[in-house]
Amino acid sequence: MQSDLPSHHMQPCTECRRKFPEHRRGCSLALDRGGPPAIDPTAARIQLAAARPEAFKSPRGLGTFAFLGLLYLAVAFAFSIYTGLRYRAAVVALNNDTYTGTYQDVIDLENAYAFSDVLDLIGALVIAITWLFWMRRLRQNTIALGRKPEYRPAWIFWGWLVPILNLFRPFQVIRDLWRKSDPVPGTGSVGDPPRFYLWWWVAYVVTSRLGSAIFRSTQDPENLEELRSVVDRYLALDLMELPELVLAVMVIRALTARQIEAGARLGRSIAEASRTDT
C-alpha cells in the first residue's frame, strides 16, 4: 500500500518520527487518531494549483512574541500571588490583633498588590494584541497554502467580543486554522487539533467568566474580614490562570510548528506535482 501513496506522503513525520502510514496513536497528523491522513488527490491538485508559496510568511516570529507575552503574564501572575499572600497575611494579623509591623508597612503591601494588578493588565493587553496578529498571520498563510478559511477575517477580532459567540467562536477559528494548516496536501478539511486545545479553551472560558463575576460582585470592603475575602477570591483566580497560560503556550507552539511544516512542504509538493505532470 505504501507504493500507492504520493512520495511527499512518505516523508518522516516531525511529530512521531515515523512514516505517515505508520503514525503512532495520538500523532496530530493522523486524523483518526492512529490511521494515515485520508488524501483526496483531486483536492490536493486543486490546493496546489491555488497555492501561492511566495505569499507564505513564517508565523515563527509572531508565535515567539506571543510566547514571550504569555511568559511575562505568568511572571506577573506569580508576582501578584506573592504580593497577595503577603498582603493577606497582614490583613489576617490585623484582624486578629497580632500584627507587629507598622501602618506604613500595610500601606506598602497594599500598594504593591495594586501595582501587580497594573502589571497583569499590561500583560493581558500585550498578549491580546500579539495573539490577534498571530492568528491573522496564520489565516493569511492558509490562503497561501491554497486553502480557504471557513471564517471571515473579522472573526479573528470580533469573535472574542460578541456576547454568546465569544463562548465558542474563537475556538472554532483556531480549530479551522489547525485543519487548514495540515502539512499534507488534500487533507486540510477534517481532523481536530490535539485534546489540550479544548482544555485550554475551557480553562480560558472558566477563568474569564469567573474573573468578570468576581469583579462585578466585589464591593468596597467594610471591614478586615471582607477585605480578606476579596483577596482570597483574586488569589484563587490567579492560581487558576497559571495552568491556562501553560496550555496557551502549548497551543501556540503546536500550531506554529504545524504551519511552518506545511509551508516547508508546499514547495516540495508543487515541484513533485510538476514532475508528475511532465
C-alpha positions in Angstrom: 0.0 0.0 0.0 2.9 2.4 0.6 3.8 2.4 -3.1 0.3 3.7 -3.9 0.9 6.9 -1.9 2.5 10.0 -3.3 6.1 10.5 -2.5 5.5 13.6 -0.3 3.2 11.4 1.8 6.2 9.2 2.7 8.3 11.9 4.3 9.0 11.3 8.0 6.6 12.9 10.4 8.2 15.5 12.6 5.9 14.7 15.4 6.1 10.9 15.8 9.3 10.4 13.6 7.7 7.6 11.7 6.4 7.2 8.1 2.9 8.7 7.6 1.2 5.3 7.1 2.8 4.2 10.4 1.7 7.1 12.7 1.7 6.1 16.2 -1.6 6.6 18.1 -2.1 10.2 19.1 0.0 11.8 16.4 -1.8 15.0 15.4 -1.2 14.4 11.7 -3.1 11.1 11.9 -6.6 12.4 11.6 -8.4 9.3 13.0 -6.0 9.0 16.0 -4.0 6.2 14.6 -4.6 5.9 10.8 -2.9 7.8 8.0 -4.5 11.0 6.7 -7.0 10.4 4.0 -5.7 12.1 0.9 -8.1 13.4 -1.8 -6.0 13.5 -4.9 -8.3 15.9 -6.6 -8.4 18.2 -3.6 -4.6 18.0 -3.4 -4.2 19.1 -7.0 -6.7 22.0 -6.6 -4.9 23.1 -3.4 -1.5 23.1 -5.1 -2.9 25.0 -8.1 -4.3 27.7 -5.8 -1.3 27.9 -3.6 0.9 31.0 -3.5 4.2 30.0 -1.9 5.6 33.5 -2.3 2.8 34.8 0.0 3.6 32.4 2.8 5.2 34.1 5.8 6.6 32.1 8.7 4.5 32.6 11.8 7.5 31.8 14.0 8.3 35.4 14.9 4.7 36.3 16.0 4.5 32.9 17.7 7.7 33.8 19.7 6.3 37.2 20.6 3.1 35.6 21.8 5.1 33.1 23.8 7.1 35.9 25.4 3.9 37.7 26.2 2.5 34.7 27.9 5.8 34.3 29.8 5.6 37.9 31.0 2.0 37.3 32.1 2.9 34.2 34.0 5.6 36.2 35.9 3.1 39.0 36.5 0.6 36.5 37.9 3.3 35.0 40.1 4.2 38.4 41.4 0.5 39.1 42.1 0.2 35.8 44.0 3.3 36.6 46.1 2.3 40.2 47.0 -1.3 39.0 47.5 -0.3 36.4 50.0 1.9 38.9 51.9 -1.0 41.4 51.9 -3.5 38.7 53.0 -1.2 37.7 55.9 -1.0 41.3 57.1 -4.8 41.7 56.9 -5.4 38.5 58.9 -2.8 39.6 61.5 -4.5 43.0 61.8 -7.9 41.3 62.2 -6.5 39.1 64.9 -4.6 42.0 66.6 -1.4 40.1 66.1 0.3 42.3 63.5 3.7 43.5 64.6 4.5 45.8 61.7 3.8 49.4 61.2 0.8 51.1 59.5 3.2 52.1 56.7 4.1 48.5 56.1 0.5 47.7 55.5 0.2 50.6 53.1 3.3 49.4 51.2 1.9 45.9 50.9 -1.4 47.2 49.6 0.3 49.4 47.0 2.5 46.5 45.9 -0.6 44.4 45.4 -2.3 47.1 43.5 0.8 47.5 41.3 0.6 43.8 40.5 -2.8 44.4 39.0 -1.3 47.0 36.7 1.3 44.5 35.6 -1.4 41.9 34.9 -3.3 44.4 32.8 -0.3 45.4 30.7 0.5 41.7 30.1 -3.1 40.9 29.2 -3.1 43.8 26.6 0.2 42.7 25.1 -0.8 39.1 24.7 -4.2 40.1 23.3 -2.7 42.2 20.6 0.1 39.7 19.8 -2.4 36.8 19.7 -4.6 38.6 17.2 -1.7 39.4 14.9 -0.5 35.7 15.2 -3.9 34.4 14.3 -4.1 36.9 11.4 -0.8 35.6 10.1 -2.0 32.0 10.4 -5.1 32.8 8.4 -3.2 34.5 5.6 -0.9 31.6 5.4 -3.7 29.1 5.0 -4.7 31.1 1.9 -1.1 30.9 0.7 -1.3 27.2 1.2 -4.2 27.1 -1.3 -6.9 26.5 1.3 -9.9 28.7 2.0 -10.5 29.5 5.7 -14.0 28.8 6.9 -14.4 32.1 8.9 -14.0 35.7 7.7 -11.0 37.7 8.9 -13.3 39.9 11.1 -14.0 36.9 13.4 -10.4 36.8 14.5 -11.2 40.0 16.5 -14.9 40.1 16.9 -15.2 36.5 17.9 -13.7 37.4 21.3 -16.2 40.3 21.9 -19.6 39.4 20.6 -21.7 38.0 23.5 -22.6 34.3 23.4 -20.5 33.8 20.3 -17.4 34.6 22.3 -18.0 31.3 24.2 -17.1 29.2 21.1 -16.2 31.2 18.0 -12.5 31.8 18.8 -12.1 28.1 19.4 -13.8 27.4 16.1 -11.4 29.8 14.3 -8.4 28.1 15.9 -9.7 24.7 15.1 -10.2 25.7 11.4 -6.7 27.1 11.3 -5.4 23.8 12.6 -7.2 21.9 9.9 -6.2 24.2 7.1 -2.6 24.1 8.2 -2.2 20.3 7.6 1.2 19.7 6.0 -0.2 17.1 3.7 -2.0 18.5 0.6 -5.5 17.3 0.2 -6.2 16.7 3.9 -7.0 20.2 5.2 -10.7 20.0 5.7 -11.1 17.4 8.5 -9.4 16.4 11.8 -9.4 18.1 15.1 -6.5 19.6 17.0 -5.0 17.7 20.0 -7.2 17.5 23.0 -5.2 20.1 25.0 -6.7 22.7 22.7 -10.1 22.0 24.1 -8.7 22.0 27.7 -7.1 25.4 27.0 -10.4 26.9 25.7 -12.4 25.5 28.6 -9.9 26.9 31.1 -10.0 30.3 29.3 -13.8 30.5 29.4 -14.0 29.5 33.0 -11.3 31.9 34.3 -12.5 34.8 32.2 -16.1 34.4 33.3 -15.1 33.8 36.9 -12.9 37.0 36.8 -15.8 39.0 35.4 -18.1 37.6 38.1 -15.6 38.4 40.9 -15.1 42.0 39.6 -18.9 42.7 39.4 -19.6 41.2 42.8 -16.8 42.9 44.7 -17.7 46.0 46.6 -15.6 48.2 48.8 -15.0 46.1 51.9 -16.4 47.5 55.1 -14.1 45.5 57.5 -10.9 43.5 57.5 -12.8 40.2 57.2 -14.4 41.3 53.9 -11.1 42.6 52.7 -9.5 39.1 53.3 -12.4 37.5 51.4 -11.8 39.8 48.4 -8.1 39.0 48.4 -8.8 35.3 48.7 -11.0 35.3 45.6 -8.4 37.1 43.5 -5.7 34.9 44.7 -7.7 31.8 43.7 -8.3 33.3 40.2 -4.6 34.0 39.7 -3.8 30.4 40.7 -6.4 29.1 38.2 -5.0 31.2 35.4 -1.4 29.8 35.6 -2.4 26.4 34.1 -4.3 28.2 31.4 -1.2 30.0 30.4 0.7 26.8 30.1 -1.9 25.3 27.8 -1.9 28.6 25.8 1.8 28.1 25.2 1.2 24.6 24.1 -1.4 25.8 21.6 0.9 28.4 20.1 3.9 26.1 19.8 1.9 23.2 18.2 0.0 25.3 15.7 3.1 27.4 14.8 5.2 24.3 14.2 2.4 22.7 12.2 2.1 25.6 9.8 5.8 26.0 9.4 6.0 22.4 8.4 3.1 23.0 5.9 4.9 25.9 4.4 8.1 23.9 4.1 6.4 21.1 2.3 4.4 23.3 0.0 7.4 24.0 -2.4 8.3 20.3 -2.4 4.8 19.2 -3.2 4.5 21.7 -6.1 7.8 20.5 -7.5 6.8 16.9 -7.2 3.4 17.6 -8.9 5.2 19.4 -11.7 7.5 16.4 -12.3 4.4 14.1 -12.3 2.6 16.2 -14.9 5.6 16.1 -17.2 
